[in-house]
Amino acid sequence: MIIIDNMGAIYEIHKYQQDDFQYVVASTNKYSENKVKCDVERMNTMLNESLKTMGIRYVFVISDTSDSLYKERKKKSY
């Protein structure tokens, strides 16, 4: 049996243009991983052709709140 501890996990939606990270669209620990993944899929299907041509896409990311990069990004966002 494998037990996964997601206590420090934050599920995020990131916006990319081509391979370049743009910004964090949403961040939550309230909803399940599956729900956030479904939201990302839905957001990508709602993009119009011109946005897709520009390389805009949304990506599901799991962040760890104990990670120093996560903490640094949160400090800068306020």
N, C-alpha and C positions, 0 to 999 in steps of 0.2 A: 504494500500500500504506500502510495506517495501522497504526502500532504504538502501543499504549497501554501506558504504564508504570504498573503498579499496585504499585510497590514500597512506597509510603507508604499504600496503601489498607488500611483495616480494614473488614470487613463486620460490621454490627451489626444486632441485632433490638431494636427499640424497642417498648415497650408504651404505648398511648394509651388514654385514656378520652375519648370524643367527640373534640374537637380538642386536648385537653390532653395533652402529653407526661408520662408517669409516670416511667419509668426505662429504663435499658438492660438488657435481659434477657440478651443475650449479645454478645460481641465477639470476632472471630477474624480472623486472617490465614492460618490453617492450611488452611481449606477454600475451595473455589471459590465464586465469586459465585453460580453456578447452584445449588449445593447449599444455600447459605444461603437463597436465594430460595425453594427448594422447602420448606425447613424452615418458613419463615414461612407459606407457603400451608397446610402441614399443621397448624401451630399454630392458624391461624384457623379451619380446618374442624373442629378439635376443641373449639372453644368451645361451651358449651351455650347454650341460648336466653336464659337469664336474663343471662348475661354479655354476649351480643350486644345485648340490650335496653338494658343499661347503657352501651353504646357502647364496650365493650372490643374492641381489635383490636391486632394486631401488624403492624409495618411494617419493611420492609427498608431499611437506610440504608448508604451508603458514606461512611465518614469518612476524612479525610486526616490522617495522623499529624503532618504539618507544620503543621496548622491550630492556631492558638492556643487556640480554644475546646475542641478535643479534649484538648490538653495540660492545660488548666485543670480540665476534668472529671475526668481521670485523677488529678490531684493530690488532688482533694477526695474521691475514692472510697476512699482508703486511710486 
